Amino acid sequence: MVRGTGRGGADALASRQRLEMLAGFVGFFTLLAVVNAVGLIATGRPSMLASVVLLGMLILSWLTYRAWRRADRAVKGL
């Protein structure tokens, strides 16, 4: 997404693809954190650490989605 290099389209597309890969990893570990937190709560052993990890993963997922959406607009706007 560097302007003036003549490769803006390729850079924006590469950035979007990297963010899609990151979203896959973050989404997978967020799902694991959800399963872990729900499992602990369901068995009567709620954990503050599991809740904090889940909150962190949800925030990271949201930030990744926002960055991906911004990169997607840059690719479509070219």
C-alpha positions as a Python dict, from the first residue, in 0.01 Angstrom:
ca = {
    (1, 'M'): (0, 0, 0),
    (2, 'V'): (296, 226, -60),
    (3, 'R'): (203, 502, -299),
    (4, 'G'): (428, 618, -575),
    (5, 'T'): (609, 290, -634),
    (6, 'G'): (393, 184, -928),
    (7, 'R'): (308, -141, -749),
    (8, 'G'): (19, -15, -538),
    (9, 'G'): (-229, -273, -665),
    (10, 'A'): (3, -566, -607),
    (11, 'D'): (104, -438, -263),
    (12, 'A'): (-257, -385, -158),
    (13, 'L'): (-352, -731, -277),
    (14, 'A'): (-56, -890, -97),
    (15, 'S'): (-146, -702, 220),
    (16, 'R'): (-505, -823, 200),
    (17, 'Q'): (-391, -1183, 149),
    (18, 'R'): (-157, -1165, 448),
    (19, 'L'): (-441, -1030, 660),
    (20, 'E'): (-668, -1313, 542),
    (21, 'M'): (-407, -1565, 653),
    (22, 'L'): (-368, -1388, 988),
    (23, 'A'): (-746, -1386, 1029),
    (24, 'G'): (-750, -1762, 981),
    (25, 'F'): (-495, -1820, 1256),
    (26, 'V'): (-655, -1569, 1492),
    (27, 'G'): (-1002, -1709, 1422),
    (28, 'F'): (-887, -2064, 1495),
    (29, 'F'): (-730, -1972, 1827),
    (30, 'T'): (-1030, -1756, 1917),
    (31, 'L'): (-1253, -2057, 1861),
    (32, 'L'): (-1027, -2266, 2086),
    (33, 'A'): (-1044, -1995, 2354),
    (34, 'V'): (-1426, -1991, 2333),
    (35, 'V'): (-1447, -2369, 2366),
    (36, 'N'): (-1205, -2364, 2659),
    (37, 'A'): (-1386, -2084, 2845),
    (38, 'V'): (-1731, -2235, 2788),
    (39, 'G'): (-1607, -2579, 2888),
    (40, 'L'): (-1461, -2448, 3212),
    (41, 'I'): (-1778, -2256, 3296),
    (42, 'A'): (-2000, -2556, 3212),
    (43, 'T'): (-1801, -2782, 3446),
    (44, 'G'): (-1825, -2532, 3731),
    (45, 'R'): (-1459, -2425, 3718),
    (46, 'P'): (-1467, -2071, 3574),
    (47, 'S'): (-1122, -1929, 3515),
    (48, 'M'): (-1025, -1564, 3509),
    (49, 'L'): (-724, -1648, 3291),
    (50, 'A'): (-942, -1822, 3030),
    (51, 'S'): (-1175, -1522, 3025),
    (52, 'V'): (-888, -1275, 2981),
    (53, 'V'): (-736, -1484, 2701),
    (54, 'L'): (-1077, -1501, 2532),
    (55, 'L'): (-1121, -1125, 2563),
    (56, 'G'): (-776, -1067, 2414),
    (57, 'M'): (-845, -1302, 2124),
    (58, 'L'): (-1179, -1134, 2054),
    (59, 'I'): (-1012, -792, 2047),
    (60, 'L'): (-738, -924, 1818),
    (61, 'S'): (-1003, -1076, 1589),
    (62, 'W'): (-1186, -744, 1571),
    (63, 'L'): (-867, -551, 1494),
    (64, 'T'): (-769, -802, 1226),
    (65, 'Y'): (-1113, -775, 1067),
    (66, 'R'): (-1096, -396, 1060),
    (67, 'A'): (-749, -403, 900),
    (68, 'W'): (-868, -659, 644),
    (69, 'R'): (-1172, -446, 560),
    (70, 'R'): (-948, -143, 508),
    (71, 'A'): (-714, -344, 284),
    (72, 'D'): (-1010, -486, 93),
    (73, 'R'): (-1137, -136, 20),
    (74, 'A'): (-789, -40, -104),
    (75, 'V'): (-785, -335, -344),
    (76, 'K'): (-1137, -270, -473),
    (77, 'G'): (-1071, 101, -504),
    (78, 'L'): (-781, 54, -745),
}
